[in-house]
């Protein structure tokens, strides 16, 4: 499951379809209400700034709790297979680290976009 990367035959970037949908929607908004385009870019920049701020805040607050380091109980290059209990604990720590980072991103993005 974690040992080898997935073998994708596609060379297209991830979420390309959603990017195209977002660009088409932006074009539609620009045609329907051109006076709102600066507001949209302002709000978009706040969301991006919030996400970047949250990532670095999470790294600064939890330097030893990065999600990928929580998977240390899984088989590594040496091929040492951990017990089921160690694997379950490692996966649980990984899930909590991802949830922690998601909550920090949520707080930062909401804080910036709501103007708090």
Biopython code that builds the backbone (N, CA, C, O; Angstrom):
import numpy as np
from Bio.PDB.StructureBuilder import StructureBuilder

atoms = [
    (1, "UNK", "N", (0.811, -1.183, 0.000)),
    (1, "UNK", "CA", (0.000, 0.000, 0.000)),
    (1, "UNK", "C", (0.859, 1.253, 0.000)),
    (1, "UNK", "O", (0.619, 2.162, -0.795)),
    (2, "UNK", "N", (1.868, 1.321, 0.886)),
    (2, "UNK", "CA", (2.706, 2.501, 0.976)),
    (2, "UNK", "C", (4.069, 2.317, 0.317)),
    (2, "UNK", "O", (4.814, 3.286, 0.168)),
    (3, "UNK", "N", (4.404, 1.101, -0.077)),
    (3, "UNK", "CA", (5.748, 0.801, -0.541)),
    (3, "UNK", "C", (6.124, 1.419, -1.873)),
    (3, "UNK", "O", (7.232, 1.936, -2.021)),
    (4, "UNK", "N", (5.230, 1.377, -2.841)),
    (4, "UNK", "CA", (5.588, 1.877, -4.167)),
    (4, "UNK", "C", (4.571, 2.907, -4.629)),
    (4, "UNK", "O", (3.384, 2.791, -4.324)),
    (5, "UNK", "N", (5.030, 3.912, -5.361)),
    (5, "UNK", "CA", (4.082, 4.896, -5.880)),
    (5, "UNK", "C", (3.176, 4.272, -6.922)),
    (5, "UNK", "O", (3.535, 3.290, -7.571)),
    (6, "UNK", "N", (1.998, 4.855, -7.072)),
    (6, "UNK", "CA", (1.067, 4.309, -8.056)),
    (6, "UNK", "C", (1.630, 4.525, -9.461)),
    (6, "UNK", "O", (2.264, 5.539, -9.750)),
    (7, "UNK", "N", (1.385, 3.565, -10.299)),
    (7, "UNK", "CA", (1.894, 3.633, -11.664)),
    (7, "UNK", "C", (0.821, 4.230, -12.553)),
    (7, "UNK", "O", (-0.018, 3.514, -13.101)),
    (8, "UNK", "N", (0.851, 5.542, -12.692)),
    (8, "UNK", "CA", (-0.126, 6.226, -13.521)),
    (8, "UNK", "C", (0.469, 6.412, -14.919)),
    (8, "UNK", "O", (1.629, 6.798, -15.070)),
    (9, "UNK", "N", (-0.337, 6.134, -15.921)),
    (9, "UNK", "CA", (0.140, 6.293, -17.287)),
    (9, "UNK", "C", (-0.107, 7.704, -17.806)),
    (9, "UNK", "O", (0.432, 8.085, -18.845)),
    (10, "UNK", "N", (-0.919, 8.485, -17.087)),
    (10, "UNK", "CA", (-1.242, 9.841, -17.518)),
    (10, "UNK", "C", (-0.123, 10.805, -17.163)),
    (10, "UNK", "O", (0.429, 10.747, -16.065)),
    (11, "UNK", "N", (0.210, 11.689, -18.091)),
    (11, "UNK", "CA", (1.221, 12.724, -17.873)),
    (11, "UNK", "C", (0.573, 14.061, -17.522)),
    (11, "UNK", "O", (1.274, 15.048, -17.300)),
    (12, "UNK", "N", (-0.758, 14.101, -17.471)),
    (12, "UNK", "CA", (-1.463, 15.339, -17.153)),
    (12, "UNK", "C", (-1.361, 15.638, -15.659)),
    (12, "UNK", "O", (-1.343, 14.714, -14.845)),
    (13, "UNK", "N", (-1.293, 16.909, -15.291)),
    (13, "UNK", "CA", (-1.240, 17.255, -13.865)),
    (13, "UNK", "C", (-2.538, 16.864, -13.155)),
    (13, "UNK", "O", (-3.596, 16.751, -13.776)),
    (14, "UNK", "N", (-2.431, 16.664, -11.855)),
    (14, "UNK", "CA", (-3.611, 16.327, -11.066)),
    (14, "UNK", "C", (-4.576, 17.500, -11.066)),
    (14, "UNK", "O", (-4.168, 18.659, -11.145)),
    (15, "UNK", "N", (-5.849, 17.186, -10.977)),
    (15, "UNK", "CA", (-6.932, 18.171, -10.895)),
    (15, "UNK", "C", (-7.000, 19.115, -12.097)),
    (15, "UNK", "O", (-7.537, 20.216, -11.982)),
    (16, "UNK", "N", (-6.473, 18.709, -13.223)),
    (16, "UNK", "CA", (-6.516, 19.544, -14.417)),
    (16, "UNK", "C", (-7.955, 19.827, -14.831)),
    (16, "UNK", "O", (-8.265, 20.940, -15.256)),
    (17, "UNK", "N", (-8.821, 18.856, -14.715)),
    (17, "UNK", "CA", (-10.226, 19.047, -15.067)),
    (17, "UNK", "C", (-10.884, 20.119, -14.205)),
    (17, "UNK", "O", (-11.639, 20.952, -14.706)),
    (18, "UNK", "N", (-10.595, 20.090, -12.915)),
    (18, "UNK", "CA", (-11.163, 21.098, -12.021)),
    (18, "UNK", "C", (-10.585, 22.480, -12.308)),
    (18, "UNK", "O", (-11.289, 23.480, -12.174)),
    (19, "UNK", "N", (-9.338, 22.551, -12.693)),
    (19, "UNK", "CA", (-8.742, 23.831, -13.053)),
    (19, "UNK", "C", (-9.433, 24.414, -14.284)),
    (19, "UNK", "O", (-9.699, 25.615, -14.342)),
    (20, "UNK", "N", (-9.717, 23.577, -15.251)),
    (20, "UNK", "CA", (-10.410, 24.032, -16.455)),
    (20, "UNK", "C", (-11.819, 24.506, -16.108)),
    (20, "UNK", "O", (-12.264, 25.539, -16.609)),
    (21, "UNK", "N", (-12.523, 23.761, -15.256)),
    (21, "UNK", "CA", (-13.866, 24.173, -14.837)),
    (21, "UNK", "C", (-13.810, 25.522, -14.128)),
    (21, "UNK", "O", (-14.646, 26.388, -14.386)),
    (22, "UNK", "N", (-12.828, 25.715, -13.233)),
    (22, "UNK", "CA", (-12.697, 26.983, -12.506)),
    (22, "UNK", "C", (-12.398, 28.136, -13.455)),
    (22, "UNK", "O", (-12.944, 29.228, -13.294)),
    (23, "UNK", "N", (-11.544, 27.906, -14.435)),
    (23, "UNK", "CA", (-11.232, 28.966, -15.400)),
    (23, "UNK", "C", (-12.440, 29.325, -16.263)),
    (23, "UNK", "O", (-12.659, 30.498, -16.565)),
    (24, "UNK", "N", (-13.219, 28.327, -16.658)),
    (24, "UNK", "CA", (-14.432, 28.590, -17.437)),
    (24, "UNK", "C", (-15.428, 29.375, -16.594)),
    (24, "UNK", "O", (-16.080, 30.289, -17.097)),
    (25, "UNK", "N", (-15.550, 29.023, -15.312)),
    (25, "UNK", "CA", (-16.456, 29.759, -14.431)),
    (25, "UNK", "C", (-15.977, 31.195, -14.233)),
    (25, "UNK", "O", (-16.795, 32.115, -14.199)),
    (26, "UNK", "N", (-14.661, 31.402, -14.102)),
    (26, "UNK", "CA", (-14.126, 32.754, -13.975)),
    (26, "UNK", "C", (-14.414, 33.568, -15.230)),
    (26, "UNK", "O", (-14.753, 34.748, -15.143)),
    (27, "UNK", "N", (-14.283, 32.949, -16.380)),
    (27, "UNK", "CA", (-14.594, 33.628, -17.640)),
    (27, "UNK", "C", (-16.069, 34.001, -17.699)),
    (27, "UNK", "O", (-16.418, 35.103, -18.123)),
    (28, "UNK", "N", (-16.928, 33.091, -17.275)),
    (28, "UNK", "CA", (-18.364, 33.384, -17.243)),
    (28, "UNK", "C", (-18.691, 34.517, -16.286)),
    (28, "UNK", "O", (-19.514, 35.379, -16.596)),
    (29, "UNK", "N", (-18.048, 34.519, -15.121)),
    (29, "UNK", "CA", (-18.261, 35.616, -14.174)),
    (29, "UNK", "C", (-17.746, 36.937, -14.721)),
    (29, "UNK", "O", (-18.382, 37.975, -14.536)),
    (30, "UNK", "N", (-16.612, 36.910, -15.388)),
    (30, "UNK", "CA", (-16.052, 38.132, -15.953)),
    (30, "UNK", "C", (-16.958, 38.698, -17.043)),
    (30, "UNK", "O", (-17.065, 39.916, -17.191)),
    (31, "UNK", "N", (-17.604, 37.830, -17.797)),
    (31, "UNK", "CA", (-18.520, 38.302, -18.837)),
    (31, "UNK", "C", (-19.834, 38.797, -18.237)),
    (31, "UNK", "O", (-20.398, 39.783, -18.712)),
    (32, "UNK", "N", (-20.326, 38.119, -17.195)),
    (32, "UNK", "CA", (-21.611, 38.480, -16.598)),
    (32, "UNK", "C", (-21.507, 39.709, -15.704)),
    (32, "UNK", "O", (-22.394, 40.563, -15.712)),
    (33, "UNK", "N", (-20.423, 39.802, -14.931)),
    (33, "UNK", "CA", (-20.280, 40.926, -13.991)),
    (33, "UNK", "C", (-18.815, 41.345, -13.934)),
    (33, "UNK", "O", (-18.105, 40.967, -13.002)),
    (34, "UNK", "N", (-18.353, 42.114, -14.905)),
    (34, "UNK", "CA", (-16.933, 42.471, -14.958)),
    (34, "UNK", "C", (-16.466, 43.302, -13.762)),
    (34, "UNK", "O", (-15.278, 43.299, -13.443)),
    (35, "UNK", "N", (-17.375, 44.007, -13.100)),
    (35, "UNK", "CA", (-16.972, 44.803, -11.947)),
    (35, "UNK", "C", (-16.615, 43.943, -10.726)),
    (35, "UNK", "O", (-16.007, 44.438, -9.777)),
    (36, "UNK", "N", (-16.986, 42.676, -10.748)),
    (36, "UNK", "CA", (-16.704, 41.784, -9.626)),
    (36, "UNK", "C", (-15.369, 41.051, -9.746)),
    (36, "UNK", "O", (-14.947, 40.386, -8.800)),
    (37, "UNK", "N", (-14.708, 41.161, -10.877)),
    (37, "UNK", "CA", (-13.444, 40.449, -11.089)),
    (37, "UNK", "C", (-12.378, 40.834, -10.065)),
    (37, "UNK", "O", (-11.718, 39.935, -9.543)),
    (38, "UNK", "N", (-12.167, 42.110, -9.747)),
    (38, "UNK", "CA", (-11.166, 42.434, -8.710)),
    (38, "UNK", "C", (-11.508, 41.856, -7.341)),
    (38, "UNK", "O", (-10.618, 41.471, -6.583)),
    (39, "UNK", "N", (-12.798, 41.797, -7.030)),
    (39, "UNK", "CA", (-13.224, 41.222, -5.747)),
    (39, "UNK", "C", (-12.908, 39.728, -5.714)),
    (39, "UNK", "O", (-12.451, 39.202, -4.699)),
    (40, "UNK", "N", (-13.151, 39.065, -6.815)),
    (40, "UNK", "CA", (-12.869, 37.629, -6.894)),
    (40, "UNK", "C", (-11.369, 37.367, -6.722)),
    (40, "UNK", "O", (-10.977, 36.464, -5.983)),
    (41, "UNK", "N", (-10.540, 38.149, -7.399)),
    (41, "UNK", "CA", (-9.093, 37.967, -7.256)),
    (41, "UNK", "C", (-8.624, 38.285, -5.844)),
    (41, "UNK", "O", (-7.714, 37.630, -5.337)),
    (42, "UNK", "N", (-9.227, 39.277, -5.201)),
    (42, "UNK", "CA", (-8.889, 39.617, -3.819)),
    (42, "UNK", "C", (-9.216, 38.452, -2.896)),
    (42, "UNK", "O", (-8.394, 38.063, -2.066)),
    (43, "UNK", "N", (-10.417, 37.893, -3.041)),
    (43, "UNK", "CA", (-10.812, 36.770, -2.186)),
    (43, "UNK", "C", (-9.969, 35.528, -2.467)),
    (43, "UNK", "O", (-9.607, 34.799, -1.544)),
    (44, "UNK", "N", (-9.661, 35.292, -3.722)),
    (44, "UNK", "CA", (-8.810, 34.163, -4.076)),
    (44, "UNK", "C", (-7.423, 34.311, -3.461)),
    (44, "UNK", "O", (-6.848, 33.341, -2.967)),
    (45, "UNK", "N", (-6.890, 35.534, -3.493)),
    (45, "UNK", "CA", (-5.569, 35.752, -2.897)),
    (45, "UNK", "C", (-5.610, 35.550, -1.390)),
    (45, "UNK", "O", (-4.629, 35.072, -0.819)),
    (46, "UNK", "N", (-6.718, 35.898, -0.719)),
    (46, "UNK", "CA", (-6.842, 35.655, 0.714)),
    (46, "UNK", "C", (-6.863, 34.158, 1.032)),
    (46, "UNK", "O", (-6.261, 33.715, 2.010)),
    (47, "UNK", "N", (-7.556, 33.391, 0.205)),
    (47, "UNK", "CA", (-7.614, 31.940, 0.422)),
    (47, "UNK", "C", (-6.226, 31.318, 0.255)),
    (47, "UNK", "O", (-5.806, 30.500, 1.074)),
    (48, "UNK", "N", (-5.522, 31.705, -0.801)),
    (48, "UNK", "CA", (-4.182, 31.163, -1.043)),
    (48, "UNK", "C", (-3.224, 31.577, 0.071)),
    (48, "UNK", "O", (-2.435, 30.764, 0.551)),
    (49, "UNK", "N", (-3.295, 32.840, 0.478)),
    (49, "UNK", "CA", (-2.449, 33.310, 1.575)),
    (49, "UNK", "C", (-2.753, 32.549, 2.864)),
    (49, "UNK", "O", (-1.838, 32.197, 3.608)),
    (50, "UNK", "N", (-4.027, 32.295, 3.126)),
    (50, "UNK", "CA", (-4.404, 31.537, 4.318)),
    (50, "UNK", "C", (-3.869, 30.117, 4.297)),
    (50, "UNK", "O", (-3.419, 29.607, 5.323)),
    (51, "UNK", "N", (-3.914, 29.476, 3.141)),
    (51, "UNK", "CA", (-3.405, 28.103, 3.028)),
    (51, "UNK", "C", (-1.894, 28.049, 3.220)),
    (51, "UNK", "O", (-1.386, 27.160, 3.904)),
    (52, "UNK", "N", (-1.176, 28.994, 2.622)),
    (52, "UNK", "CA", (0.286, 29.024, 2.770)),
    (52, "UNK", "C", (0.661, 29.335, 4.210)),
    (52, "UNK", "O", (1.555, 28.700, 4.770)),
    (53, "UNK", "N", (-0.016, 30.306, 4.815)),
    (53, "UNK", "CA", (0.231, 30.653, 6.212)),
    (53, "UNK", "C", (-0.035, 29.464, 7.125)),
    (53, "UNK", "O", (0.735, 29.203, 8.050)),
    (54, "UNK", "N", (-1.109, 28.752, 6.871)),
    (54, "UNK", "CA", (-1.455, 27.597, 7.705)),
    (54, "UNK", "C", (-0.405, 26.494, 7.598)),
    (54, "UNK", "O", (-0.053, 25.876, 8.602)),
    (55, "UNK", "N", (0.090, 26.246, 6.407)),
    (55, "UNK", "CA", (1.117, 25.214, 6.227)),
    (55, "UNK", "C", (2.364, 25.546, 7.041)),
    (55, "UNK", "O", (2.890, 24.692, 7.753)),
    (56, "UNK", "N", (2.830, 26.774, 6.936)),
    (56, "UNK", "CA", (4.041, 27.155, 7.664)),
    (56, "UNK", "C", (3.779, 27.267, 9.154)),
    (56, "UNK", "O", (4.683, 27.008, 9.949)),
    (57, "UNK", "N", (2.584, 27.641, 9.557)),
    (57, "UNK", "CA", (2.233, 27.670, 10.972)),
    (57, "UNK", "C", (2.237, 26.261, 11.543)),
    (57, "UNK", "O", (2.735, 26.042, 12.647)),
    (58, "UNK", "N", (1.688, 25.309, 10.806)),
    (58, "UNK", "CA", (1.694, 23.921, 11.256)),
    (58, "UNK", "C", (3.121, 23.393, 11.381)),
    (58, "UNK", "O", (3.446, 22.698, 12.344)),
    (59, "UNK", "N", (3.961, 23.717, 10.422)),
    (59, "UNK", "CA", (5.357, 23.261, 10.492)),
    (59, "UNK", "C", (6.101, 23.891, 11.659)),
    (59, "UNK", "O", (6.937, 23.240, 12.285)),
    (60, "UNK", "N", (5.803, 25.162, 11.960)),
    (60, "UNK", "CA", (6.478, 25.836, 13.064)),
    (60, "UNK", "C", (5.986, 25.330, 14.421)),
    (60, "UNK", "O", (6.778, 25.168, 15.350)),
    (61, "UNK", "N", (4.683, 25.082, 14.534)),
    (61, "UNK", "CA", (4.135, 24.633, 15.816)),
    (61, "UNK", "C", (4.422, 23.162, 16.104)),
    (61, "UNK", "O", (4.593, 22.779, 17.261)),
    (62, "UNK", "N", (4.476, 22.349, 15.075)),
    (62, "UNK", "CA", (4.678, 20.909, 15.242)),
    (62, "UNK", "C", (5.840, 20.447, 14.363)),
    (62, "UNK", "O", (5.618, 19.732, 13.385)),
    (63, "UNK", "N", (7.087, 20.842, 14.692)),
    (63, "UNK", "CA", (8.217, 20.496, 13.814)),
    (63, "UNK", "C", (8.486, 18.991, 13.739)),
    (63, "UNK", "O", (9.026, 18.510, 12.744)),
    (64, "UNK", "N", (8.114, 18.251, 14.779)),
    (64, "UNK", "CA", (8.365, 16.808, 14.773)),
    (64, "UNK", "C", (7.083, 16.011, 14.528)),
    (64, "UNK", "O", (7.078, 14.788, 14.664)),
    (65, "UNK", "N", (6.013, 16.690, 14.172)),
    (65, "UNK", "CA", (4.739, 16.012, 13.956)),
    (65, "UNK", "C", (4.230, 16.132, 12.549)),
    (65, "UNK", "O", (3.020, 16.170, 12.321)),
    (66, "UNK", "N", (5.146, 16.193, 11.593)),
    (66, "UNK", "CA", (4.709, 16.272, 10.200)),
    (66, "UNK", "C", (4.089, 14.938, 9.798)),
    (66, "UNK", "O", (4.575, 13.880, 10.197)),
    (67, "UNK", "N", (3.008, 14.986, 9.002)),
    (67, "UNK", "CA", (2.273, 13.749, 8.709)),
    (67, "UNK", "C", (3.120, 12.602, 8.160)),
    (67, "UNK", "O", (2.945, 11.459, 8.582)),
    (68, "UNK", "N", (4.030, 12.880, 7.233)),
    (68, "UNK", "CA", (4.781, 11.771, 6.635)),
    (68, "UNK", "C", (5.729, 11.103, 7.632)),
    (68, "UNK", "O", (6.096, 9.944, 7.440)),
    (69, "UNK", "N", (6.131, 11.805, 8.689)),
    (69, "UNK", "CA", (7.013, 11.180, 9.686)),
    (69, "UNK", "C", (6.247, 10.240, 10.602)),
    (69, "UNK", "O", (6.854, 9.435, 11.308)),
    (70, "UNK", "N", (4.916, 10.331, 10.601)),
    (70, "UNK", "CA", (4.110, 9.459, 11.452)),
    (70, "UNK", "C", (3.989, 8.056, 10.879)),
    (70, "UNK", "O", (3.499, 7.155, 11.559)),
    (71, "UNK", "N", (4.420, 7.856, 9.653)),
    (71, "UNK", "CA", (4.327, 6.543, 9.022)),
    (71, "UNK", "C", (5.602, 5.731, 9.211)),
    (71, "UNK", "O", (5.897, 4.844, 8.410)),
    (72, "UNK", "N", (6.360, 6.029, 10.265)),
    (72, "UNK", "CA", (7.639, 5.348, 10.467)),
    (72, "UNK", "C", (7.484, 3.881, 10.821)),
    (72, "UNK", "O", (8.440, 3.118, 10.678)),
    (73, "UNK", "N", (6.307, 3.458, 11.281)),
    (73, "UNK", "CA", (6.110, 2.066, 11.645)),
    (73, "UNK", "C", (5.834, 1.167, 10.470)),
    (73, "UNK", "O", (5.668, -0.040, 10.647)),
    (74, "UNK", "N", (5.781, 1.712, 9.286)),
    (74, "UNK", "CA", (5.499, 0.904, 8.100)),
    (74, "UNK", "C", (6.799, 0.391, 7.485)),
    (74, "UNK", "O", (7.861, 0.945, 7.766)),
    (75, "UNK", "N", (6.748, -0.631, 6.670)),
    (75, "UNK", "CA", (7.975, -1.208, 6.122)),
    (75, "UNK", "C", (8.826, -0.180, 5.401)),
    (75, "UNK", "O", (8.332, 0.604, 4.591)),
    (76, "UNK", "N", (10.091, -0.197, 5.704)),
    (76, "UNK", "CA", (11.021, 0.748, 5.096)),
    (76, "UNK", "C", (11.928, 0.063, 4.103)),
    (76, "UNK", "O", (11.640, -1.044, 3.649)),
    (77, "UNK", "N", (13.040, 0.728, 3.756)),
    (77, "UNK", "CA", (13.959, 0.178, 2.777)),
    (77, "UNK", "C", (14.580, -1.142, 3.226)),
    (77, "UNK", "O", (14.930, -1.976, 2.391)),
    (78, "UNK", "N", (14.720, -1.339, 4.538)),
    (78, "UNK", "CA", (15.323, -2.570, 5.036)),
    (78, "UNK", "C", (14.410, -3.762, 4.919)),
    (78, "UNK", "O", (14.861, -4.904, 5.011)),
    (79, "UNK", "N", (13.123, -3.512, 4.714)),
    (79, "UNK", "CA", (12.173, -4.604, 4.560)),
    (79, "UNK", "C", (11.662, -5.148, 5.872)),
    (79, "UNK", "O", (10.984, -6.176, 5.883)),
    (80, "UNK", "N", (11.968, -4.488, 6.992)),
    (80, "UNK", "CA", (11.511, -4.930, 8.299)),
    (80, "UNK", "C", (10.010, -4.674, 8.417)),
    (80, "UNK", "O", (9.568, -3.528, 8.335)),
    (81, "UNK", "N", (9.238, -5.719, 8.605)),
    (81, "UNK", "CA", (7.790, -5.599, 8.667)),
    (81, "UNK", "C", (7.374, -5.472, 10.128)),
    (81, "UNK", "O", (7.659, -6.371, 10.920)),
    (82, "UNK", "N", (6.701, -4.372, 10.513)),
    (82, "UNK", "CA", (6.276, -4.190, 11.894)),
    (82, "UNK", "C", (5.056, -5.043, 12.212)),
    (82, "UNK", "O", (4.417, -5.594, 11.315)),
    (83, "UNK", "N", (4.742, -5.146, 13.493)),
    (83, "UNK", "CA", (3.566, -5.904, 13.904)),
    (83, "UNK", "C", (2.307, -5.132, 13.525)),
    (83, "UNK", "O", (2.368, -3.959, 13.157)),
    (84, "UNK", "N", (1.177, -5.803, 13.619)),
    (84, "UNK", "CA", (-0.090, -5.159, 13.272)),
    (84, "UNK", "C", (-0.401, -3.997, 14.214)),
    (84, "UNK", "O", (-0.958, -2.985, 13.789)),
    (85, "UNK", "N", (-0.045, -4.138, 15.480)),
    (85, "UNK", "CA", (-0.312, -3.079, 16.451)),
    (85, "UNK", "C", (0.520, -1.843, 16.112)),
    (85, "UNK", "O", (0.002, -0.727, 16.147)),
    (86, "UNK", "N", (1.800, -2.025, 15.786)),
    (86, "UNK", "CA", (2.652, -0.897, 15.422)),
    (86, "UNK", "C", (2.150, -0.223, 14.158)),
    (86, "UNK", "O", (2.170, 1.004, 14.067)),
    (87, "UNK", "N", (1.706, -0.987, 13.194)),
    (87, "UNK", "CA", (1.194, -0.430, 11.941)),
    (87, "UNK", "C", (-0.079, 0.367, 12.199)),
    (87, "UNK", "O", (-0.246, 1.460, 11.658)),
    (88, "UNK", "N", (-0.987, -0.177, 13.031)),
    (88, "UNK", "CA", (-2.230, 0.524, 13.342)),
    (88, "UNK", "C", (-1.954, 1.841, 14.064)),
    (88, "UNK", "O", (-2.591, 2.854, 13.775)),
    (89, "UNK", "N", (-1.008, 1.831, 14.999)),
    (89, "UNK", "CA", (-0.666, 3.067, 15.718)),
    (89, "UNK", "C", (-0.059, 4.092, 14.771)),
    (89, "UNK", "O", (-0.357, 5.283, 14.864)),
    (90, "UNK", "N", (0.784, 3.635, 13.870)),
    (90, "UNK", "CA", (1.415, 4.541, 12.913)),
    (90, "UNK", "C", (0.374, 5.180, 11.998)),
    (90, "UNK", "O", (0.426, 6.382, 11.737)),
    (91, "UNK", "N", (-0.561, 4.383, 11.518)),
    (91, "UNK", "CA", (-1.610, 4.914, 10.653)),
    (91, "UNK", "C", (-2.534, 5.858, 11.408)),
    (91, "UNK", "O", (-3.017, 6.836, 10.836)),
    (92, "UNK", "N", (-2.784, 5.583, 12.679)),
    (92, "UNK", "CA", (-3.613, 6.459, 13.492)),
    (92, "UNK", "C", (-2.910, 7.801, 13.741)),
    (92, "UNK", "O", (-3.538, 8.858, 13.665)),
    (93, "UNK", "N", (-1.605, 7.752, 14.038)),
    (93, "UNK", "CA", (-0.846, 8.999, 14.205)),
    (93, "UNK", "C", (-0.851, 9.808, 12.908)),
    (93, "UNK", "O", (-0.974, 11.033, 12.939)),
    (94, "UNK", "N", (-0.718, 9.134, 11.780)),
    (94, "UNK", "CA", (-0.759, 9.799, 10.480)),
    (94, "UNK", "C", (-2.111, 10.481, 10.263)),
    (94, "UNK", "O", (-2.169, 11.625, 9.811)),
    (95, "UNK", "N", (-3.197, 9.773, 10.585)),
    (95, "UNK", "CA", (-4.542, 10.334, 10.401)),
    (95, "UNK", "C", (-4.745, 11.558, 11.282)),
    (95, "UNK", "O", (-5.312, 12.555, 10.833)),
    (96, "UNK", "N", (-4.291, 11.498, 12.530)),
    (96, "UNK", "CA", (-4.440, 12.640, 13.429)),
    (96, "UNK", "C", (-3.581, 13.825, 12.989)),
    (96, "UNK", "O", (-3.997, 14.974, 13.132)),
    (97, "UNK", "N", (-2.401, 13.559, 12.464)),
    (97, "UNK", "CA", (-1.544, 14.646, 11.974)),
    (97, "UNK", "C", (-2.185, 15.318, 10.759)),
    (97, "UNK", "O", (-2.132, 16.541, 10.629)),
    (98, "UNK", "N", (-2.784, 14.537, 9.880)),
    (98, "UNK", "CA", (-3.476, 15.118, 8.712)),
    (98, "UNK", "C", (-4.698, 15.914, 9.158)),
    (98, "UNK", "O", (-4.966, 16.988, 8.619)),
    (99, "UNK", "N", (-5.436, 15.401, 10.132)),
    (99, "UNK", "CA", (-6.599, 16.110, 10.641)),
    (99, "UNK", "C", (-6.182, 17.412, 11.323)),
    (99, "UNK", "O", (-6.842, 18.437, 11.151)),
    (100, "UNK", "N", (-5.097, 17.383, 12.091)),
    (100, "UNK", "CA", (-4.588, 18.589, 12.740)),
    (100, "UNK", "C", (-4.222, 19.648, 11.706)),
    (100, "UNK", "O", (-4.569, 20.820, 11.858)),
    (101, "UNK", "N", (-3.525, 19.233, 10.663)),
    (101, "UNK", "CA", (-3.128, 20.187, 9.626)),
    (101, "UNK", "C", (-4.361, 20.735, 8.897)),
    (101, "UNK", "O", (-4.406, 21.922, 8.573)),
    (102, "UNK", "N", (-5.347, 19.897, 8.642)),
    (102, "UNK", "CA", (-6.560, 20.360, 7.968)),
    (102, "UNK", "C", (-7.310, 21.374, 8.825)),
    (102, "UNK", "O", (-7.847, 22.347, 8.295)),
    (103, "UNK", "N", (-7.357, 21.166, 10.128)),
    (103, "UNK", "CA", (-8.039, 22.110, 11.012)),
    (103, "UNK", "C", (-7.289, 23.440, 11.084)),
    (103, "UNK", "O", (-7.918, 24.496, 11.155)),
    (104, "UNK", "N", (-5.974, 23.404, 11.069)),
    (104, "UNK", "CA", (-5.191, 24.643, 11.066)),
    (104, "UNK", "C", (-5.425, 25.397, 9.759)),
    (104, "UNK", "O", (-5.569, 26.619, 9.772)),
    (105, "UNK", "N", (-5.465, 24.691, 8.641)),
    (105, "UNK", "CA", (-5.749, 25.332, 7.354)),
    (105, "UNK", "C", (-7.154, 25.934, 7.379)),
    (105, "UNK", "O", (-7.350, 27.062, 6.925)),
    (106, "UNK", "N", (-8.115, 25.205, 7.895)),
    (106, "UNK", "CA", (-9.477, 25.711, 7.980)),
    (106, "UNK", "C", (-9.519, 26.995, 8.796)),
    (106, "UNK", "O", (-10.139, 27.974, 8.379)),
    (107, "UNK", "N", (-8.870, 27.002, 9.949)),
    (107, "UNK", "CA", (-8.882, 28.184, 10.812)),
    (107, "UNK", "C", (-8.218, 29.382, 10.138)),
    (107, "UNK", "O", (-8.744, 30.493, 10.203)),
    (108, "UNK", "N", (-7.080, 29.174, 9.496)),
    (108, "UNK", "CA", (-6.386, 30.279, 8.845)),
    (108, "UNK", "C", (-7.162, 30.824, 7.661)),
    (108, "UNK", "O", (-7.273, 32.040, 7.503)),
    (109, "UNK", "N", (-7.694, 29.957, 6.836)),
    (109, "UNK", "CA", (-8.435, 30.411, 5.657)),
    (109, "UNK", "C", (-9.704, 31.139, 6.088)),
    (109, "UNK", "O", (-10.018, 32.203, 5.556)),
    (110, "UNK", "N", (-10.434, 30.573, 7.049)),
    (110, "UNK", "CA", (-11.649, 31.249, 7.514)),
    (110, "UNK", "C", (-11.323, 32.574, 8.186)),
    (110, "UNK", "O", (-12.030, 33.562, 7.988)),
    (111, "UNK", "N", (-10.255, 32.601, 8.981)),
    (111, "UNK", "CA", (-9.880, 33.830, 9.651)),
    (111, "UNK", "C", (-9.537, 34.938, 8.675)),
    (111, "UNK", "O", (-9.952, 36.082, 8.862)),
    (112, "UNK", "N", (-8.793, 34.614, 7.649)),
    (112, "UNK", "CA", (-8.419, 35.628, 6.660)),
    (112, "UNK", "C", (-9.591, 36.045, 5.777)),
    (112, "UNK", "O", (-9.757, 37.230, 5.487)),
    (113, "UNK", "N", (-10.395, 35.090, 5.352)),
    (113, "UNK", "CA", (-11.475, 35.429, 4.422)),
    (113, "UNK", "C", (-12.645, 36.121, 5.107)),
    (113, "UNK", "O", (-13.368, 36.888, 4.471)),
    (114, "UNK", "N", (-12.839, 35.858, 6.396)),
    (114, "UNK", "CA", (-13.925, 36.522, 7.122)),
    (114, "UNK", "C", (-13.477, 37.859, 7.710)),
    (114, "UNK", "O", (-14.302, 38.642, 8.180)),
    (115, "UNK", "N", (-12.178, 38.113, 7.682)),
    (115, "UNK", "CA", (-11.674, 39.383, 8.176)),
    (115, "UNK", "C", (-11.523, 39.436, 9.676)),
    (115, "UNK", "O", (-11.581, 40.517, 10.263)),
    (116, "UNK", "N", (-11.331, 38.296, 10.312)),
    (116, "UNK", "CA", (-11.180, 38.276, 11.773)),
    (116, "UNK", "C", (-9.753, 38.538, 12.173)),
    (116, "UNK", "O", (-9.440, 38.558, 13.363)),
]
sb = StructureBuilder()
sb.init_structure("model")
sb.init_model(0)
sb.init_chain("A")
sb.init_seg("    ")
for serial, (resi, resn, name, xyz) in enumerate(atoms, 1):
    if name == "N":
        sb.init_residue(resn, " ", resi, " ")
    sb.init_atom(name, np.array(xyz, "f"), 0.0, 1.0, " ", f" {name:<3s}", serial, name[0])
structure = sb.get_structure()
